[in-house]
Amino acid sequence: MSPPEVRDPQEYGAMDHRIDIYHAGLLLLQIAVSKEIKFTKEEILAGKPTTREK
């Protein structure tokens, strides 16, 4: 999953070390809910995660 900086760098700025924090947070969230979490482009840009089952 790409962070918002990848989707819209003009709005969110260039990628930096915080991308690691973003991915670590996603991993911990998935472990906490015991589900794979997927985001749409709009959800990524809005900061609203959703969980979907395969």
Secondary structure, DSSP 8 states (H G I E B T S, - for coil): ---HHHH-HHHH----THHHHHHHHHHHHHHHHTS-EE--HHHHHHT--EE---
